[in-house]
């Protein structure tokens, strides 16, 4: 967490609030938050004077295209990161890590309780893919034309691992995490323990459609908040209230009434309905 819908929600909010805004300076309160460059002074100096042209999303990464000659600003929220658009005179949250200052006393504040989140300044002479190794390795976005039934079938046919574990592989599909893997598997009526090699073409087709459906539904709900996620204006996501199985173990299935279960797969929880996904 956050996953694709939460990051997409943040991207849209950032484009509404920060597009064409000039970065006038900044302050790094936790040095290890900055993954590139190695110098904190170079990070701030590289961004200072640039304008944000637009924010893009690559899987769970946020990339701000800066005005010509300034390169890119990259952000990965990881487990607990938040990007908040605030007045500079608002009290600092306890876990504030980076502040970027804008005109009219505004700032973009990076708050991260667990401190796994990262930020990058990528100069114009380089590309995000050349600096952020995770971006280079990403599989297709679920909303892209590359994410076809044929693509998914080809990638899954030789994988002798559970489909739930495979869906968390960012090199297979960009942006899916624990929440939406569980939800998509429920909607496609596939058990999380099913081996990829055992899936039929019909099941893979249902799964591909369910992935797109559940991600779109969550984006429309503003993402999911079970613990830390907030959008750029500090508002919770609403998808958690309509989740089919995620975080609902012990509760009745909304379709058949069976008690929902939870198991561990490769160290991660998998929520499912033993009847609908049998």
C-alpha positions as CSV (number, residue, x, y, z in Angstrom):
1,X,0.0,0.0,0.0
2,X,-0.4,2.4,-1.7
3,X,-1.1,0.6,-5.0
4,X,-2.0,1.7,-8.5
5,X,-5.4,3.3,-7.6
6,X,-4.0,5.3,-4.7
7,X,-1.0,6.5,-6.7
8,X,-3.3,7.4,-9.6
9,X,-5.5,9.3,-7.2
10,X,-2.5,11.2,-6.0
11,X,-1.3,11.8,-9.6
12,X,-4.6,13.4,-10.6
13,X,-4.7,15.6,-7.5
14,X,-1.1,16.7,-8.1
15,X,-1.9,17.7,-11.7
16,X,-4.9,19.7,-10.5
17,X,-2.9,21.6,-7.8
18,X,0.7,21.8,-8.9
19,X,0.7,21.9,-12.7
20,X,2.7,25.0,-14.0
21,X,3.7,25.8,-10.4
22,X,7.3,26.8,-9.9
23,X,9.5,25.1,-7.3
24,X,11.2,27.9,-5.4
25,X,13.3,25.8,-3.0
26,X,13.0,23.0,-0.5
27,X,14.2,21.4,2.7
28,X,15.2,17.7,3.2
29,X,14.6,16.6,6.8
30,X,15.6,13.0,6.3
31,X,18.6,12.5,4.0
32,X,18.0,8.9,3.1
33,X,14.6,9.8,1.5
34,X,16.6,11.2,-1.4
35,X,17.7,8.3,-3.7
36,X,19.3,10.5,-6.4
37,X,21.5,12.5,-6.6
38,X,23.8,11.6,-3.7
39,X,24.0,15.2,-2.6
40,X,21.0,16.8,-0.9
41,X,22.2,20.2,-2.0
42,X,22.3,19.0,-5.6
43,X,18.7,17.6,-5.2
44,X,17.3,21.0,-4.1
45,X,19.5,22.9,-6.6
46,X,18.3,20.7,-9.5
47,X,14.7,21.4,-8.7
48,X,14.9,25.1,-7.8
49,X,13.4,27.3,-10.5
50,X,11.7,24.5,-12.4
51,X,8.0,24.3,-13.2
52,X,6.0,21.1,-13.0
53,X,4.7,20.4,-16.5
54,X,2.7,17.3,-15.6
55,X,2.7,14.3,-13.4
56,X,2.8,10.8,-14.8
57,X,2.4,7.4,-13.2
58,X,4.5,4.4,-14.0
59,X,3.1,1.5,-12.0
60,X,3.4,2.8,-8.4
61,X,6.0,5.5,-9.3
62,X,5.1,9.1,-9.7
63,X,7.1,11.1,-12.2
64,X,6.8,14.9,-12.6
65,X,8.0,16.2,-16.0
66,X,9.8,19.5,-15.3
67,X,10.2,22.5,-17.5
68,X,12.7,22.1,-20.3
69,X,16.3,21.7,-19.1
70,X,15.3,20.6,-15.5
71,X,14.6,16.9,-16.0
72,X,12.3,15.0,-13.8
73,X,11.1,14.6,-10.2
74,X,10.4,11.0,-9.1
75,X,8.5,9.8,-6.1
76,X,7.7,6.3,-4.7
77,X,5.4,6.3,-1.7
78,X,6.2,2.7,-0.7
79,X,4.3,1.6,2.4
80,X,3.3,4.8,4.2
81,X,4.3,7.8,2.0
82,X,2.0,10.8,1.6
83,X,2.3,13.8,-0.7
84,X,0.3,16.7,0.8
85,X,-0.3,20.1,-0.7
86,X,-0.3,22.6,2.2
87,X,0.4,26.1,3.4
88,X,4.0,26.4,4.5
89,X,3.0,27.8,7.9
90,X,1.0,24.7,8.8
91,X,2.6,22.7,11.6
92,X,4.9,20.0,10.4
93,X,3.6,16.4,10.8
94,X,5.8,14.2,13.0
95,X,7.1,12.2,10.0
96,X,7.7,15.0,7.5
97,X,10.7,14.0,5.4
98,X,10.9,16.5,2.5
99,X,9.4,19.9,1.8
100,X,9.2,21.6,-1.6
101,X,8.3,25.2,-1.6
102,X,6.1,27.0,-4.1
103,X,4.7,30.5,-4.6
104,X,2.0,32.0,-2.4
105,X,3.3,30.2,0.7
106,X,2.3,26.7,-0.7
107,X,4.4,23.6,-0.3
108,X,4.4,19.9,-1.4
109,X,5.2,18.0,1.8
110,X,6.4,14.4,1.8
111,X,5.3,12.6,4.9
112,X,6.4,9.0,5.5
113,X,6.1,7.2,8.8
114,X,8.0,4.0,7.9
115,X,10.7,5.9,6.0
116,X,10.7,3.5,3.0
117,X,9.6,6.1,0.5
118,X,12.0,7.7,-2.0
119,X,12.5,10.8,-4.1
120,X,14.7,11.3,-7.1
121,X,15.8,14.3,-9.1
122,X,16.7,13.1,-12.6
123,X,18.6,15.7,-14.7
124,X,17.6,16.4,-18.3
125,X,20.6,14.6,-19.5
126,X,19.2,11.3,-18.2
127,X,15.9,9.4,-18.3
128,X,13.8,8.1,-15.3
129,X,14.4,4.6,-16.6
130,X,18.2,5.0,-16.5
131,X,18.2,6.3,-12.9
132,X,15.3,4.5,-11.2
133,X,15.9,0.8,-11.8
134,X,12.4,-0.2,-10.7
135,X,10.8,1.8,-13.5
136,X,12.9,0.1,-16.1
137,X,11.8,-3.3,-15.0
138,X,8.0,-2.6,-14.9
139,X,5.6,-4.8,-16.8
140,X,2.7,-3.2,-18.7
141,X,0.2,-1.0,-17.1
142,X,-3.2,-2.7,-16.7
143,X,-4.8,0.2,-18.6
144,X,-2.4,0.0,-21.5
145,X,-2.9,-1.6,-24.9
146,X,-0.1,-4.1,-24.1
147,X,-2.1,-5.7,-21.3
148,X,-4.0,-8.2,-23.4
149,X,-5.3,-11.7,-22.6
150,X,-2.6,-13.0,-25.0
151,X,0.2,-11.2,-23.1
152,X,-1.1,-12.5,-19.7
153,X,-1.5,-16.1,-21.0
154,X,2.1,-16.1,-22.4
155,X,3.6,-14.8,-19.2
156,X,1.7,-17.2,-16.9
157,X,2.0,-20.4,-18.8
158,X,5.4,-21.5,-17.5
159,X,5.1,-20.0,-13.9
160,X,4.9,-22.8,-11.3
161,X,3.8,-20.5,-8.5
162,X,0.4,-19.4,-7.2
163,X,-1.5,-16.8,-9.2
164,X,-1.8,-14.6,-6.2
165,X,2.0,-14.4,-5.8
166,X,2.5,-13.9,-9.5
167,X,0.1,-10.9,-9.6
168,X,2.3,-9.1,-7.0
169,X,5.3,-9.3,-9.4
170,X,5.7,-5.7,-10.8
171,X,7.6,-7.1,-13.8
172,X,4.5,-9.0,-14.8
173,X,1.9,-6.2,-14.3
174,X,2.8,-2.8,-13.0
175,X,0.9,-1.4,-10.0
176,X,-1.0,-4.3,-8.5
177,X,-0.4,-5.1,-4.8
178,X,-2.1,-7.2,-2.1
179,X,-5.5,-5.5,-2.1
180,X,-6.3,-5.5,-5.7
181,X,-4.8,-9.0,-6.4
182,X,-7.3,-10.4,-3.8
183,X,-10.2,-8.4,-5.2
184,X,-9.5,-9.3,-8.9
185,X,-9.1,-13.0,-8.0
186,X,-12.5,-13.0,-6.2
187,X,-14.2,-11.3,-9.2
188,X,-12.7,-13.8,-11.6
189,X,-13.6,-16.7,-9.3
190,X,-10.1,-18.0,-9.1
191,X,-8.5,-19.4,-5.9
192,X,-5.4,-17.5,-4.9
193,X,-3.6,-20.8,-4.5
194,X,-4.2,-21.9,-8.1
195,X,-0.9,-22.4,-10.0
196,X,-0.4,-20.2,-13.0
197,X,0.3,-23.2,-15.1
198,X,-3.2,-24.6,-14.3
199,X,-5.1,-21.6,-15.5
200,X,-7.3,-21.9,-18.6
201,X,-7.5,-19.3,-21.3
202,X,-11.1,-18.5,-20.1
203,X,-9.9,-18.0,-16.5
204,X,-7.1,-15.7,-17.7
205,X,-9.5,-13.7,-19.7
206,X,-11.8,-13.3,-16.7
207,X,-8.8,-12.3,-14.6
208,X,-7.6,-9.7,-17.0
209,X,-11.0,-8.1,-17.1
210,X,-11.4,-8.3,-13.4
211,X,-8.1,-6.5,-12.8
212,X,-9.1,-3.6,-14.9
213,X,-12.6,-3.5,-13.3
214,X,-11.4,-3.5,-9.7
215,X,-8.7,-0.9,-10.4
216,X,-11.1,1.4,-12.2
217,X,-13.7,1.0,-9.4
218,X,-11.1,1.9,-6.8
219,X,-9.8,4.9,-8.7
220,X,-13.4,6.2,-8.9
221,X,-13.6,5.8,-5.1
222,X,-10.4,7.7,-4.5
223,X,-8.4,4.6,-3.6
224,X,-8.4,2.6,-0.4
225,X,-7.5,3.7,3.1
226,X,-6.9,1.0,5.7
227,X,-4.1,2.7,7.5
228,X,-2.0,5.6,6.1
229,X,-3.2,6.5,2.6
230,X,-4.4,10.1,2.0
231,X,-4.8,12.0,-1.2
232,X,-2.9,15.3,-1.7
233,X,-5.6,17.2,0.2
234,X,-5.5,14.9,3.1
235,X,-8.7,13.0,2.4
236,X,-9.1,9.2,2.9
237,X,-9.9,6.8,0.0
238,X,-13.4,5.1,0.0
239,X,-12.8,1.8,-1.7
240,X,-12.3,-0.1,1.6
241,X,-16.0,0.3,2.3
242,X,-17.0,-1.7,-0.8
243,X,-14.2,-4.3,-0.9
244,X,-15.3,-7.8,-1.8
245,X,-12.8,-9.8,0.3
246,X,-9.8,-7.8,1.2
247,X,-9.5,-7.3,5.0
248,X,-12.9,-9.0,5.5
249,X,-11.8,-12.4,6.7
250,X,-14.4,-13.9,9.1
251,X,-17.2,-11.9,7.5
252,X,-19.8,-13.3,5.1
253,X,-19.2,-13.2,1.4
254,X,-21.4,-10.6,-0.3
255,X,-22.3,-13.1,-3.0
256,X,-22.9,-16.5,-1.3
257,X,-22.8,-15.8,2.4
258,X,-19.9,-18.1,3.1
259,X,-17.3,-17.0,5.8
260,X,-14.4,-15.4,4.1
261,X,-11.0,-16.9,4.7
262,X,-7.4,-15.7,4.9
263,X,-4.2,-17.6,4.3
264,X,-0.5,-16.8,3.9
265,X,1.2,-17.1,0.5
266,X,4.9,-16.3,0.2
267,X,4.6,-14.2,3.3
268,X,1.6,-12.2,2.2
269,X,-2.0,-12.5,3.3
270,X,-4.5,-13.7,0.7
271,X,-8.3,-13.1,1.4
272,X,-10.8,-15.2,-0.5
273,X,-14.2,-16.9,-0.5
274,X,-13.9,-20.7,-0.2
275,X,-17.2,-21.2,-2.1
276,X,-17.0,-18.6,-4.9
277,X,-13.3,-19.3,-5.6
278,X,-13.3,-23.1,-5.2
